[in-house]
Amino acid sequence: MSSQQKVISPYNASADCLKLEMGRRLQVVAGQALKNKLESGEVKVTNGRVDLGSELKVKRSANLRANNGKL
């Protein structure tokens, strides 16, 4: 007797591979972008933390501040 094997859909397997590959590529690109910004001085590291500067901070709307972030 032969043992039963699980059949994996090739579409699911290829989608999972694509997700992993895209994640890897995005991580490489993000690392390179951060490296370039560190070299240019646009981003600085202070006390082991990355300081993005005030221009990259997100301003919260008045509605979110009044409701403590609850909608």
C-alpha positions as CSV (number, residue, x, y, z in Angstrom):
1,M,0.0,0.0,0.0
2,S,1.1,3.5,-0.7
3,S,0.8,6.2,1.9
4,Q,-1.6,9.0,1.3
5,Q,-0.1,12.4,0.5
6,K,-1.5,15.8,0.9
7,V,-2.0,17.5,-2.4
8,I,-1.1,21.2,-2.3
9,S,-2.6,23.4,-4.8
10,P,0.1,24.9,-7.1
11,Y,-1.7,28.2,-7.0
12,N,-1.5,28.4,-3.2
13,A,2.1,27.4,-3.2
14,S,3.1,30.0,-5.8
15,A,1.1,32.7,-4.0
16,D,3.0,31.9,-0.8
17,C,6.3,32.0,-2.6
18,L,5.4,35.4,-4.2
19,K,4.5,36.8,-0.7
20,L,7.8,35.7,0.7
21,E,9.8,37.0,-2.3
22,M,8.0,40.4,-2.3
23,G,8.6,40.7,1.5
24,R,12.3,40.0,0.9
25,R,12.6,42.5,-1.9
26,L,10.7,45.2,0.1
27,Q,13.0,44.6,3.1
28,V,16.1,45.0,0.9
29,V,14.8,48.2,-0.7
30,A,13.8,49.7,2.6
31,G,17.2,48.9,4.1
32,Q,18.9,50.6,1.1
33,A,16.7,53.7,1.4
34,L,17.4,54.0,5.1
35,K,21.2,53.6,4.4
36,N,21.0,56.4,1.8
37,K,19.1,58.7,4.2
38,L,21.6,58.0,7.0
39,E,24.5,58.8,4.6
40,S,22.9,62.1,3.4
41,G,22.1,63.2,7.0
42,E,18.3,63.2,6.4
43,V,17.9,60.6,9.1
44,K,20.0,60.4,12.3
45,V,20.6,57.8,15.0
46,T,20.4,59.2,18.5
47,N,20.8,57.0,21.6
48,G,20.2,53.9,19.5
49,R,17.0,55.3,18.0
50,V,16.4,56.4,14.5
51,D,15.4,60.1,14.4
52,L,13.3,60.8,11.3
53,G,13.0,64.5,11.9
54,S,9.9,66.6,12.2
55,E,9.0,66.6,8.5
56,L,8.3,62.9,8.5
57,K,6.0,62.9,11.6
58,V,2.3,62.4,11.2
59,K,0.1,65.1,12.6
60,R,-3.0,63.8,14.3
61,S,-6.3,65.4,13.6
62,A,-8.2,67.3,16.3
63,N,-10.9,64.6,16.3
64,L,-8.5,61.9,17.2
65,R,-6.9,64.0,19.9
66,A,-10.2,64.8,21.5
67,N,-11.3,61.2,21.5
68,N,-8.0,59.8,22.6
69,G,-7.7,57.9,19.3
70,K,-11.2,56.3,19.6
71,L,-13.5,56.7,16.6
